[in-house]
Amino acid sequence: METVVSGIRSTGKLHLGNYYGALSNFVKMQDEYNCYFFIADLHSLTTHPTPGDLGSTIRQVVVEYLAAGLDPEKSTIYIQSDVPEVAELYLYMNMNAYLGELERATAFKDKVRANPDNVNAGLLTYPVLMSSDILLHHGTKVPVGKDQEQHLEMTRTFGNRFNRLYNVDYFKEAFAFSYSNKLVKIPGLDGQGKMGKSNGDASCVYLSDEPEAIRKKVMRAVSDSGPTEMNQPKPEVIQNLFDLLTIVSTPDTVSHFDDLYNRCEIRYGDFKKQLAEDMILATQDVRNRIKEIEGDDEYIKKVIKLGAEKAGASAQKTIKEVREIIGLKKLY
């Protein structure tokens, strides 16, 4: 059985982008693969969260993993920092990562432009930590968004470089995996690319958002003054809204509004009302389960402890073998 490894940063509540870009795939995979799904709290340290914020968001992501359908008996659900071997492998893999290739990473350059006052070493070596998460459990399938494809390519580079350096056939190659034909990219409501917490709450529809909050966010979504010619190409901000409609609505609904747009008869108010109601319906079951699970502290602790034990067993085996390959053998 092949191994799947993936995680989501604990920087806040999960949104539609997390759900359709990752979680919905996670739930399907747990019945067919050996799955490790973690809460990436170490990755989130690059943005310097306060202890209070970090602790509450870690718990929130665990709750939302479970609410989305992840089963701790089928998958290994764990907090990244509960497995110290991640940091040790990260150290070893950093020795085989080169400055030039890290600086060329598209995500790093984007972060530098967006946050020029917080260009820390963790941002630069983010692909190395990501590769360590995957290689630690010998993952071969990684359900990631389109924006992470380059990092996954770097994971293969680091693993293969380790194998060549020590003349072993140890780390396997990991590839992006999705049940759809292409990797999913969920656009935000602000018209500025993918849905993400870094773009602010107005850009995101959270899985825990109440219906009225969803309606307000969608009605305020960026649009334009409407088409002026029949069958004209949609500008990015409008295409983003249609992409969201495609994800949460029926094909007939999408076709209806697409036809109205092409005939220059679309009314964005009606369009957004439909989009909002379909989003509310799409998130209803998860939203209800979040409310049920978040009050059960004992169950949450049990899940976290079980995950740490299962992930720890896999990680300890890998680190023992990696040390032996490198030559870090105990002399006593």
ZADO-1210 file (C-alpha; in nm, 4 decimals, padded with zeros to 6 digits):
<atoms>
<atom x="00.0000" y="00.0000" z="00.0000" code="MET" pos="1"/>
<atom x="00.1440" y="00.3360" z="-00.1037" code="GLU" pos="2"/>
<atom x="00.1899" y="00.6109" z="00.1529" code="THR" pos="3"/>
<atom x="00.0190" y="00.9489" z="00.1338" code="VAL" pos="4"/>
<atom x="00.1585" y="01.2451" z="00.3298" code="VAL" pos="5"/>
<atom x="00.0186" y="01.5962" z="00.3471" code="SER" pos="6"/>
<atom x="-00.0498" y="01.8730" z="00.5941" code="GLY" pos="7"/>
<atom x="-00.2125" y="02.2125" z="00.6380" code="ILE" pos="8"/>
<atom x="-00.0564" y="02.5049" z="00.8234" code="ARG" pos="9"/>
<atom x="-00.2121" y="02.5968" z="01.1563" code="SER" pos="10"/>
<atom x="-00.2504" y="02.9657" z="01.0791" code="THR" pos="11"/>
<atom x="-00.6249" y="02.9870" z="01.1325" code="GLY" pos="12"/>
<atom x="-00.9575" y="02.8309" z="01.0474" code="LYS" pos="13"/>
<atom x="-00.9783" y="02.6159" z="00.7352" code="LEU" pos="14"/>
<atom x="-01.1591" y="02.7475" z="00.4290" code="HIS" pos="15"/>
<atom x="-01.3069" y="02.6225" z="00.1023" code="LEU" pos="16"/>
<atom x="-00.9625" y="02.6245" z="-00.0554" code="GLY" pos="17"/>
<atom x="-00.8352" y="02.3849" z="00.2102" code="ASN" pos="18"/>
<atom x="-01.1423" y="02.1667" z="00.1771" code="TYR" pos="19"/>
<atom x="-01.1647" y="02.1294" z="-00.2008" code="TYR" pos="20"/>
<atom x="-00.7906" y="02.1624" z="-00.2566" code="GLY" pos="21"/>
<atom x="-00.6907" y="01.9085" z="00.0087" code="ALA" pos="22"/>
<atom x="-00.9361" y="01.7745" z="00.2677" code="LEU" pos="23"/>
<atom x="-01.1876" y="01.6247" z="00.0265" code="SER" pos="24"/>
<atom x="-00.9012" y="01.4275" z="-00.1272" code="ASN" pos="25"/>
<atom x="-00.7727" y="01.3276" z="00.2178" code="PHE" pos="26"/>
<atom x="-01.1065" y="01.1705" z="00.3064" code="VAL" pos="27"/>
<atom x="-01.1129" y="00.9587" z="-00.0109" code="LYS" pos="28"/>
<atom x="-00.7511" y="00.8518" z="00.0263" code="MET" pos="29"/>
<atom x="-00.7774" y="00.7137" z="00.3785" code="GLN" pos="30"/>
<atom x="-00.9697" y="00.4104" z="00.2533" code="ASP" pos="31"/>
<atom x="-00.7116" y="00.3231" z="-00.0125" code="GLU" pos="32"/>
<atom x="-00.3697" y="00.4309" z="00.1149" code="TYR" pos="33"/>
<atom x="-00.1472" y="00.4431" z="00.4210" code="ASN" pos="34"/>
<atom x="-00.2154" y="00.8059" z="00.5150" code="CYS" pos="35"/>
<atom x="-00.0292" y="01.0585" z="00.7316" code="TYR" pos="36"/>
<atom x="-00.2130" y="01.3897" z="00.7658" code="PHE" pos="37"/>
<atom x="-00.0547" y="01.6469" z="00.9933" code="PHE" pos="38"/>
<atom x="-00.1137" y="01.9953" z="01.1298" code="ILE" pos="39"/>
<atom x="00.1868" y="02.1971" z="01.0136" code="ALA" pos="40"/>
<atom x="00.2526" y="02.4078" z="01.3213" code="ASP" pos="41"/>
<atom x="00.6282" y="02.4263" z="01.2586" code="LEU" pos="42"/>
<atom x="00.5635" y="02.5720" z="00.9137" code="HIS" pos="43"/>
<atom x="00.3344" y="02.8332" z="01.0674" code="SER" pos="44"/>
<atom x="00.6207" y="02.9679" z="01.2827" code="LEU" pos="45"/>
<atom x="00.7541" y="03.1548" z="00.9783" code="THR" pos="46"/>
<atom x="00.4805" y="03.4125" z="01.0403" code="THR" pos="47"/>
<atom x="00.5621" y="03.4433" z="01.4152" code="HIS" pos="48"/>
<atom x="00.2240" y="03.3567" z="01.5736" code="PRO" pos="49"/>
<atom x="00.1776" y="03.4233" z="01.9452" code="THR" pos="50"/>
<atom x="00.1595" y="03.1192" z="02.1764" code="PRO" pos="51"/>
<atom x="-00.2108" y="03.1765" z="02.2367" code="GLY" pos="52"/>
<atom x="-00.2922" y="03.2028" z="01.8696" code="ASP" pos="53"/>
<atom x="-00.0795" y="02.9013" z="01.7789" code="LEU" pos="54"/>
<atom x="-00.2331" y="02.6750" z="02.0427" code="GLY" pos="55"/>
<atom x="-00.5921" y="02.7592" z="01.9556" code="SER" pos="56"/>
<atom x="-00.5436" y="02.7274" z="01.5817" code="THR" pos="57"/>
<atom x="-00.3707" y="02.3886" z="01.6139" code="ILE" pos="58"/>
<atom x="-00.6728" y="02.2578" z="01.8033" code="ARG" pos="59"/>
<atom x="-00.9093" y="02.4177" z="01.5528" code="GLN" pos="60"/>
<atom x="-00.7424" y="02.2433" z="01.2581" code="VAL" pos="61"/>
<atom x="-00.7611" y="01.9073" z="01.4387" code="VAL" pos="62"/>
<atom x="-01.1343" y="01.9619" z="01.4919" code="VAL" pos="63"/>
<atom x="-01.1881" y="02.0586" z="01.1289" code="GLU" pos="64"/>
<atom x="-00.9865" y="01.7607" z="01.0018" code="TYR" pos="65"/>
<atom x="-01.2220" y="01.5343" z="01.1963" code="LEU" pos="66"/>
<atom x="-01.5320" y="01.7286" z="01.0931" code="ALA" pos="67"/>
<atom x="-01.4342" y="01.6979" z="00.7267" code="ALA" pos="68"/>
<atom x="-01.4373" y="01.3187" z="00.7624" code="GLY" pos="69"/>
<atom x="-01.0853" y="01.2111" z="00.8549" code="LEU" pos="70"/>
<atom x="-01.0922" y="00.8982" z="01.0717" code="ASP" pos="71"/>
<atom x="-00.8079" y="00.8553" z="01.3268" code="PRO" pos="72"/>
<atom x="-00.8486" y="00.4780" z="01.3005" code="GLU" pos="73"/>
<atom x="-00.7886" y="00.4862" z="00.9246" code="LYS" pos="74"/>
<atom x="-00.5400" y="00.7759" z="00.8990" code="SER" pos="75"/>
<atom x="-00.2543" y="00.8962" z="01.1147" code="THR" pos="76"/>
<atom x="-00.3611" y="01.2466" z="01.2207" code="ILE" pos="77"/>
<atom x="-00.0841" y="01.4250" z="01.4093" code="TYR" pos="78"/>
<atom x="00.0662" y="01.7577" z="01.5042" code="ILE" pos="79"/>
<atom x="00.3956" y="01.8204" z="01.3291" code="GLN" pos="80"/>
<atom x="00.5816" y="01.9369" z="01.6410" code="SER" pos="81"/>
<atom x="00.4769" y="01.6219" z="01.8310" code="ASP" pos="82"/>
<atom x="00.7226" y="01.4315" z="01.6118" code="VAL" pos="83"/>
<atom x="01.0733" y="01.5722" z="01.6844" code="PRO" pos="84"/>
<atom x="01.2254" y="01.3506" z="01.4136" code="GLU" pos="85"/>
<atom x="01.0801" y="01.5955" z="01.1598" code="VAL" pos="86"/>
<atom x="01.3204" y="01.8631" z="01.2810" code="ALA" pos="87"/>
<atom x="01.6143" y="01.6209" z="01.2819" code="GLU" pos="88"/>
<atom x="01.5563" y="01.5111" z="00.9232" code="LEU" pos="89"/>
<atom x="01.5064" y="01.8781" z="00.8301" code="TYR" pos="90"/>
<atom x="01.8584" y="01.9442" z="00.9637" code="LEU" pos="91"/>
<atom x="02.0109" y="01.6598" z="00.7601" code="TYR" pos="92"/>
<atom x="01.8273" y="01.7578" z="00.4400" code="MET" pos="93"/>
<atom x="01.9340" y="02.1208" z="00.4782" code="ASN" pos="94"/>
<atom x="02.2921" y="02.0021" z="00.4356" code="MET" pos="95"/>
<atom x="02.1973" y="01.8832" z="00.0858" code="ASN" pos="96"/>
<atom x="01.9936" y="02.1885" z="-00.0217" code="ALA" pos="97"/>
<atom x="02.1655" y="02.4734" z="-00.2021" code="TYR" pos="98"/>
<atom x="02.1077" y="02.8447" z="-00.1590" code="LEU" pos="99"/>
<atom x="02.0552" y="02.9121" z="-00.5287" code="GLY" pos="100"/>
<atom x="01.7775" y="02.6563" z="-00.5726" code="GLU" pos="101"/>
<atom x="01.5999" y="02.7737" z="-00.2582" code="LEU" pos="102"/>
<atom x="01.6121" y="03.1387" z="-00.3660" code="GLU" pos="103"/>
<atom x="01.4672" y="03.0494" z="-00.7067" code="ARG" pos="104"/>
<atom x="01.1560" y="02.8915" z="-00.5535" code="ALA" pos="105"/>
<atom x="00.8519" y="03.0831" z="-00.6773" code="THR" pos="106"/>
<atom x="00.6736" y="03.0683" z="-00.3421" code="ALA" pos="107"/>
<atom x="00.9772" y="03.2159" z="-00.1650" code="PHE" pos="108"/>
<atom x="00.9991" y="03.5050" z="-00.4109" code="LYS" pos="109"/>
<atom x="00.6273" y="03.5697" z="-00.3669" code="ASP" pos="110"/>
<atom x="00.6662" y="03.5757" z="00.0125" code="LYS" pos="111"/>
<atom x="00.9577" y="03.8188" z="-00.0120" code="VAL" pos="112"/>
<atom x="00.7518" y="04.0570" z="-00.2237" code="ARG" pos="113"/>
<atom x="00.4494" y="04.0301" z="00.0049" code="ALA" pos="114"/>
<atom x="00.6411" y="04.0513" z="00.3361" code="ASN" pos="115"/>
<atom x="00.9766" y="04.2255" z="00.2779" code="PRO" pos="116"/>
<atom x="01.0221" y="04.2836" z="00.6531" code="ASP" pos="117"/>
<atom x="00.9917" y="03.9139" z="00.7419" code="ASN" pos="118"/>
<atom x="01.2318" y="03.7290" z="00.5123" code="VAL" pos="119"/>
<atom x="01.3465" y="03.4696" z="00.7644" code="ASN" pos="120"/>
<atom x="01.5489" y="03.1545" z="00.7091" code="ALA" pos="121"/>
<atom x="01.2402" y="02.9432" z="00.7706" code="GLY" pos="122"/>
<atom x="01.0747" y="03.0922" z="00.4629" code="LEU" pos="123"/>
<atom x="01.3851" y="03.0217" z="00.2563" code="LEU" pos="124"/>
<atom x="01.4086" y="02.6599" z="00.3694" code="THR" pos="125"/>
<atom x="01.0324" y="02.5928" z="00.3665" code="TYR" pos="126"/>
<atom x="01.0751" y="02.3396" z="00.0794" code="PRO" pos="127"/>
<atom x="01.3292" y="02.1478" z="00.2871" code="VAL" pos="128"/>
<atom x="01.0929" y="02.1163" z="00.5829" code="LEU" pos="129"/>
<atom x="00.8144" y="02.0128" z="00.3474" code="MET" pos="130"/>
<atom x="01.0389" y="01.7485" z="00.1934" code="SER" pos="131"/>
<atom x="01.1273" y="01.6212" z="00.5402" code="SER" pos="132"/>
<atom x="00.7595" y="01.5805" z="00.6264" code="ASP" pos="133"/>
<atom x="00.7147" y="01.3630" z="00.3189" code="ILE" pos="134"/>
<atom x="01.0418" y="01.1700" z="00.3220" code="LEU" pos="135"/>
<atom x="01.0129" y="01.0904" z="00.6932" code="LEU" pos="136"/>
<atom x="00.7243" y="00.8531" z="00.6168" code="HIS" pos="137"/>
<atom x="00.8455" y="00.7559" z="00.2678" code="HIS" pos="138"/>
<atom x="00.5455" y="00.9185" z="00.1067" code="GLY" pos="139"/>
<atom x="00.4911" y="00.8623" z="-00.2651" code="THR" pos="140"/>
<atom x="00.1619" y="01.0439" z="-00.3126" code="LYS" pos="141"/>
<atom x="00.1076" y="01.4006" z="-00.1951" code="VAL" pos="142"/>
<atom x="-00.2280" y="01.5766" z="-00.2346" code="PRO" pos="143"/>
<atom x="-00.1128" y="01.9346" z="-00.2805" code="VAL" pos="144"/>
<atom x="-00.2436" y="02.2415" z="-00.4574" code="GLY" pos="145"/>
<atom x="-00.1042" y="02.3619" z="-00.7869" code="LYS" pos="146"/>
<atom x="00.1066" y="02.6244" z="-00.6108" code="ASP" pos="147"/>
<atom x="00.3005" y="02.3473" z="-00.4305" code="GLN" pos="148"/>
<atom x="00.4040" y="02.1510" z="-00.7394" code="GLU" pos="149"/>
<atom x="00.7477" y="02.3156" z="-00.7457" code="GLN" pos="150"/>
<atom x="00.8079" y="02.2289" z="-00.3800" code="HIS" pos="151"/>
<atom x="00.7193" y="01.8689" z="-00.4539" code="LEU" pos="152"/>
<atom x="00.9684" y="01.8663" z="-00.7392" code="GLU" pos="153"/>
<atom x="01.2284" y="01.9932" z="-00.4924" code="MET" pos="154"/>
<atom x="01.1350" y="01.7088" z="-00.2557" code="THR" pos="155"/>
<atom x="01.2248" y="01.4614" z="-00.5296" code="ARG" pos="156"/>
<atom x="01.5492" y="01.6507" z="-00.5882" code="THR" pos="157"/>
<atom x="01.6500" y="01.6380" z="-00.2210" code="PHE" pos="158"/>
<atom x="01.5602" y="01.2698" z="-00.1826" code="GLY" pos="159"/>
<atom x="01.7433" y="01.1666" z="-00.4983" code="ASN" pos="160"/>
<atom x="02.0453" y="01.3784" z="-00.4002" code="ARG" pos="161"/>
<atom x="02.0603" y="01.1979" z="-00.0649" code="PHE" pos="162"/>
<atom x="02.0454" y="00.8619" z="-00.2416" code="ASN" pos="163"/>
<atom x="02.3289" y="00.9559" z="-00.4788" code="ARG" pos="164"/>
<atom x="02.5430" y="01.1092" z="-00.2077" code="LEU" pos="165"/>
<atom x="02.5310" y="00.7967" z="00.0093" code="TYR" pos="166"/>
<atom x="02.5024" y="00.5474" z="-00.2767" code="ASN" pos="167"/>
<atom x="02.1740" y="00.4022" z="-00.1526" code="VAL" pos="168"/>
<atom x="01.8265" y="00.3435" z="-00.2876" code="ASP" pos="169"/>
<atom x="01.6481" y="00.4698" z="00.0207" code="TYR" pos="170"/>
<atom x="01.4101" y="00.7600" z="-00.0368" code="PHE" pos="171"/>
<atom x="01.1309" y="00.7151" z="-00.2889" code="LYS" pos="172"/>
<atom x="01.0031" y="00.9813" z="-00.5253" code="GLU" pos="173"/>
<atom x="00.6800" y="01.1561" z="-00.4316" code="ALA" pos="174"/>
<atom x="00.4321" y="01.2930" z="-00.6832" code="PHE" pos="175"/>
<atom x="00.1270" y="01.5158" z="-00.6677" code="ALA" pos="176"/>
<atom x="-00.1964" y="01.3268" z="-00.6453" code="PHE" pos="177"/>
<atom x="-00.5613" y="01.4179" z="-00.6868" code="SER" pos="178"/>
<atom x="-00.8756" y="01.2253" z="-00.7681" code="TYR" pos="179"/>
<atom x="-00.9571" y="01.4852" z="-01.0316" code="SER" pos="180"/>
<atom x="-00.7710" y="01.5189" z="-01.3611" code="ASN" pos="181"/>
<atom x="-00.5881" y="01.8311" z="-01.2508" code="LYS" pos="182"/>
<atom x="-00.4729" y="01.9913" z="-00.9284" code="LEU" pos="183"/>
<atom x="-00.7408" y="02.2159" z="-00.7819" code="VAL" pos="184"/>
<atom x="-00.6815" y="02.5863" z="-00.7234" code="LYS" pos="185"/>
<atom x="-00.9629" y="02.7573" z="-00.5317" code="ILE" pos="186"/>
<atom x="-00.9818" y="03.1326" z="-00.6023" code="PRO" pos="187"/>
<atom x="-01.0474" y="03.3899" z="-00.3314" code="GLY" pos="188"/>
<atom x="-01.3308" y="03.6404" z="-00.3194" code="LEU" pos="189"/>
<atom x="-01.0973" y="03.9388" z="-00.3488" code="ASP" pos="190"/>
<atom x="-01.0032" y="03.8775" z="-00.7114" code="GLY" pos="191"/>
<atom x="-00.6364" y="03.8280" z="-00.6235" code="GLN" pos="192"/>
<atom x="-00.5565" y="03.4658" z="-00.6914" code="GLY" pos="193"/>
<atom x="-00.6142" y="03.1646" z="-00.4682" code="LYS" pos="194"/>
<atom x="-00.8200" y="03.1645" z="-00.1505" code="MET" pos="195"/>
<atom x="-00.5880" y="03.2056" z="00.1449" code="GLY" pos="196"/>
<atom x="-00.5844" y="03.3357" z="00.5001" code="LYS" pos="197"/>
<atom x="-00.2960" y="03.5698" z="00.4204" code="SER" pos="198"/>
<atom x="-00.5307" y="03.7745" z="00.1994" code="ASN" pos="199"/>
<atom x="-00.7664" y="03.8432" z="00.4883" code="GLY" pos="200"/>
<atom x="-01.1008" y="03.7089" z="00.6089" code="ASP" pos="201"/>
<atom x="-01.2935" y="03.8818" z="00.3298" code="ALA" pos="202"/>
<atom x="-01.1166" y="03.6609" z="00.0744" code="SER" pos="203"/>
<atom x="-01.2059" y="03.3348" z="00.2488" code="CYS" pos="204"/>
<atom x="-01.5187" y="03.1341" z="00.3114" code="VAL" pos="205"/>
<atom x="-01.4374" y="02.9331" z="00.6231" code="TYR" pos="206"/>
<atom x="-01.5818" y="02.5885" z="00.6858" code="LEU" pos="207"/>
<atom x="-01.7133" y="02.7140" z="01.0194" code="SER" pos="208"/>
<atom x="-01.8710" y="03.0336" z="00.8792" code="ASP" pos="209"/>
<atom x="-02.2384" y="03.0759" z="00.9592" code="GLU" pos="210"/>
<atom x="-02.4742" y="03.1184" z="00.6604" code="PRO" pos="211"/>
<atom x="-02.5196" y="03.4916" z="00.7079" code="GLU" pos="212"/>
<atom x="-02.1427" y="03.5474" z="00.7163" code="ALA" pos="213"/>
<atom x="-02.1081" y="03.3565" z="00.3886" code="ILE" pos="214"/>
<atom x="-02.3828" y="03.5649" z="00.2262" code="ARG" pos="215"/>
<atom x="-02.2157" y="03.8905" z="00.3287" code="LYS" pos="216"/>
<atom x="-01.8723" y="03.7830" z="00.2044" code="LYS" pos="217"/>
<atom x="-01.9988" y="03.6598" z="-00.1312" code="VAL" pos="218"/>
<atom x="-02.2140" y="03.9656" z="-00.1960" code="MET" pos="219"/>
<atom x="-01.9065" y="04.1821" z="-00.1351" code="ARG" pos="220"/>
<atom x="-01.6861" y="03.9731" z="-00.3674" code="ALA" pos="221"/>
<atom x="-01.4971" y="04.1677" z="-00.6313" code="VAL" pos="222"/>
<atom x="-01.6714" y="04.1833" z="-00.9690" code="SER" pos="223"/>
<atom x="-01.6933" y="04.4339" z="-01.2566" code="ASP" pos="224"/>
<atom x="-01.9574" y="04.6367" z="-01.4396" code="SER" pos="225"/>
<atom x="-02.0571" y="04.3420" z="-01.6569" code="GLY" pos="226"/>
<atom x="-01.9900" y="04.2224" z="-02.0134" code="PRO" pos="227"/>
<atom x="-02.0278" y="04.4663" z="-02.3022" code="THR" pos="228"/>
<atom x="-01.9985" y="04.2232" z="-02.5930" code="GLU" pos="229"/>
<atom x="-02.1561" y="03.8837" z="-02.6485" code="MET" pos="230"/>
<atom x="-01.9293" y="03.5845" z="-02.5786" code="ASN" pos="231"/>
<atom x="-01.6435" y="03.8038" z="-02.4623" code="GLN" pos="232"/>
<atom x="-01.3704" y="03.6437" z="-02.2479" code="PRO" pos="233"/>
<atom x="-01.4261" y="03.6759" z="-01.8746" code="LYS" pos="234"/>
<atom x="-01.1771" y="03.8932" z="-01.6835" code="PRO" pos="235"/>
<atom x="-00.9929" y="03.7169" z="-01.4002" code="GLU" pos="236"/>
<atom x="-01.2155" y="03.8465" z="-01.1185" code="VAL" pos="237"/>
<atom x="-01.5277" y="03.7144" z="-01.2936" code="ILE" pos="238"/>
<atom x="-01.3665" y="03.3878" z="-01.3979" code="GLN" pos="239"/>
<atom x="-01.2733" y="03.3369" z="-01.0313" code="ASN" pos="240"/>
<atom x="-01.6394" y="03.3626" z="-00.9310" code="LEU" pos="241"/>
<atom x="-01.7409" y="03.1208" z="-01.2046" code="PHE" pos="242"/>
<atom x="-01.4690" y="02.8808" z="-01.0901" code="ASP" pos="243"/>
<atom x="-01.6167" y="02.8900" z="-00.7392" code="LEU" pos="244"/>
<atom x="-01.9641" y="02.8320" z="-00.8816" code="LEU" pos="245"/>
<atom x="-01.8329" y="02.5292" z="-01.0721" code="THR" pos="246"/>
<atom x="-01.7025" y="02.3806" z="-00.7471" code="ILE" pos="247"/>
<atom x="-02.0138" y="02.4178" z="-00.5300" code="VAL" pos="248"/>
<atom x="-02.3030" y="02.4248" z="-00.7792" code="SER" pos="249"/>
<atom x="-02.4636" y="02.1899" z="-01.0297" code="THR" pos="250"/>
<atom x="-02.3538" y="02.1899" z="-01.3955" code="PRO" pos="251"/>
<atom x="-02.6968" y="02.3223" z="-01.4924" code="ASP" pos="252"/>
<atom x="-02.6535" y="02.6219" z="-01.2629" code="THR" pos="253"/>
<atom x="-02.3123" y="02.7000" z="-01.4067" code="VAL" pos="254"/>
<atom x="-02.4430" y="02.6653" z="-01.7626" code="SER" pos="255"/>
<atom x="-02.7363" y="02.8955" z="-01.6837" code="HIS" pos="256"/>
<atom x="-02.5185" y="03.1819" z="-01.5600" code="PHE" pos="257"/>
<atom x="-02.2554" y="03.1243" z="-01.8259" code="ASP" pos="258"/>
<atom x="-02.5264" y="03.1618" z="-02.0898" code="ASP" pos="259"/>
<atom x="-02.6513" y="03.4827" z="-01.9276" code="LEU" pos="260"/>
<atom x="-02.2971" y="03.6210" z="-01.9248" code="TYR" pos="261"/>
<atom x="-02.2401" y="03.5358" z="-02.2908" code="ASN" pos="262"/>
<atom x="-02.5672" y="03.7132" z="-02.3838" code="ARG" pos="263"/>
<atom x="-02.4717" y="04.0188" z="-02.1733" code="CYS" pos="264"/>
<atom x="-02.7779" y="03.9595" z="-01.9553" code="GLU" pos="265"/>
<atom x="-02.6135" y="03.8521" z="-01.6316" code="ILE" pos="266"/>
<atom x="-02.7037" y="04.0265" z="-01.3067" code="ARG" pos="267"/>
<atom x="-02.4209" y="03.9839" z="-01.0607" code="TYR" pos="268"/>
<atom x="-02.6543" y="04.0255" z="-00.7637" code="GLY" pos="269"/>
<atom x="-02.8513" y="03.7174" z="-00.8672" code="ASP" pos="270"/>
<atom x="-02.5323" y="03.5332" z="-00.9522" code="PHE" pos="271"/>
<atom x="-02.3791" y="03.6029" z="-00.6105" code="LYS" pos="272"/>
<atom x="-02.6974" y="03.5074" z="-00.4251" code="LYS" pos="273"/>
<atom x="-02.6933" y="03.1693" z="-00.5975" code="GLN" pos="274"/>
<atom x="-02.3227" y="03.1250" z="-00.5273" code="LEU" pos="275"/>
<atom x="-02.3701" y="03.2075" z="-00.1590" code="ALA" pos="276"/>
<atom x="-02.6608" y="02.9665" z="-00.1115" code="GLU" pos="277"/>
<atom x="-02.4726" y="02.6863" z="-00.2840" code="ASP" pos="278"/>
<atom x="-02.1674" y="02.7514" z="-00.0637" code="MET" pos="279"/>
<atom x="-02.3881" y="02.7371" z="00.2458" code="ILE" pos="280"/>
<atom x="-02.5315" y="02.4041" z="00.1337" code="LEU" pos="281"/>
<atom x="-02.1859" y="02.2663" z="00.0425" code="ALA" pos="282"/>
<atom x="-02.0432" y="02.3451" z="00.3890" code="THR" pos="283"/>
<atom x="-02.3512" y="02.2579" z="00.5953" code="GLN" pos="284"/>
<atom x="-02.2526" y="01.9062" z="00.7047" code="ASP" pos="285"/>
<atom x="-01.8959" y="02.0019" z="00.7950" code="VAL" pos="286"/>
<atom x="-02.0151" y="02.3119" z="00.9810" code="ARG" pos="287"/>
<atom x="-02.2526" y="02.1025" z="01.1909" code="ASN" pos="288"/>
<atom x="-01.9848" y="01.8455" z="01.2734" code="ARG" pos="289"/>
<atom x="-01.7408" y="02.1199" z="01.3784" code="ILE" pos="290"/>
<atom x="-01.9940" y="02.2337" z="01.6392" code="LYS" pos="291"/>
<atom x="-02.0331" y="01.8775" z="01.7671" code="GLU" pos="292"/>
<atom x="-01.6626" y="01.7926" z="01.7901" code="ILE" pos="293"/>
<atom x="-01.5132" y="02.1175" z="01.9220" code="GLU" pos="294"/>
<atom x="-01.6784" y="02.0703" z="02.2611" code="GLY" pos="295"/>
<atom x="-01.5457" y="01.7167" z="02.3143" code="ASP" pos="296"/>
<atom x="-01.2053" y="01.7892" z="02.4639" code="ASP" pos="297"/>
<atom x="-01.1364" y="01.4321" z="02.5716" code="GLU" pos="298"/>
<atom x="-01.1933" y="01.2951" z="02.2230" code="TYR" pos="299"/>
<atom x="-00.9690" y="01.5614" z="02.0676" code="ILE" pos="300"/>
<atom x="-00.6869" y="01.4803" z="02.3115" code="LYS" pos="301"/>
<atom x="-00.7270" y="01.1084" z="02.2419" code="LYS" pos="302"/>
<atom x="-00.6964" y="01.1669" z="01.8657" code="VAL" pos="303"/>
<atom x="-00.3848" y="01.3832" z="01.9083" code="ILE" pos="304"/>
<atom x="-00.2151" y="01.1290" z="02.1381" code="LYS" pos="305"/>
<atom x="-00.2916" y="00.8376" z="01.9058" code="LEU" pos="306"/>
<atom x="-00.1585" y="01.0292" z="01.6071" code="GLY" pos="307"/>
<atom x="00.1649" y="01.1236" z="01.7851" code="ALA" pos="308"/>
<atom x="00.2275" y="00.7577" z="01.8721" code="GLU" pos="309"/>
<atom x="00.1611" y="00.6279" z="01.5208" code="LYS" pos="310"/>
<atom x="00.3590" y="00.9011" z="01.3450" code="ALA" pos="311"/>
<atom x="00.6394" y="00.8702" z="01.5999" code="GLY" pos="312"/>
<atom x="00.6856" y="00.4997" z="01.5325" code="ALA" pos="313"/>
<atom x="00.7285" y="00.5604" z="01.1598" code="SER" pos="314"/>
<atom x="00.9561" y="00.8597" z="01.2123" code="ALA" pos="315"/>
<atom x="01.1851" y="00.6885" z="01.4621" code="GLN" pos="316"/>
<atom x="01.2465" y="00.3999" z="01.2221" code="LYS" pos="317"/>
<atom x="01.3398" y="00.6405" z="00.9402" code="THR" pos="318"/>
<atom x="01.5733" y="00.8502" z="01.1552" code="ILE" pos="319"/>
<atom x="01.7517" y="00.5404" z="01.2850" code="LYS" pos="320"/>
<atom x="01.8127" y="00.4247" z="00.9286" code="GLU" pos="321"/>
<atom x="01.9140" y="00.7712" z="00.8049" code="VAL" pos="322"/>
<atom x="02.1695" y="00.8066" z="01.0837" code="ARG" pos="323"/>
<atom x="02.3201" y="00.4706" z="00.9914" code="GLU" pos="324"/>
<atom x="02.3356" y="00.5657" z="00.6213" code="ILE" pos="325"/>
<atom x="02.5037" y="00.8989" z="00.6976" code="ILE" pos="326"/>
<atom x="02.7466" y="00.7368" z="00.9399" code="GLY" pos="327"/>
<atom x="02.6139" y="00.8878" z="01.2626" code="LEU" pos="328"/>
<atom x="02.6494" y="00.5665" z="01.4584" code="LYS" pos="329"/>
<atom x="02.6822" y="00.5632" z="01.8332" code="LYS" pos="330"/>
<atom x="03.0308" y="00.4687" z="01.9513" code="LEU" pos="331"/>
<atom x="02.9238" y="00.3311" z="02.2876" code="TYR" pos="332"/>
</atoms>
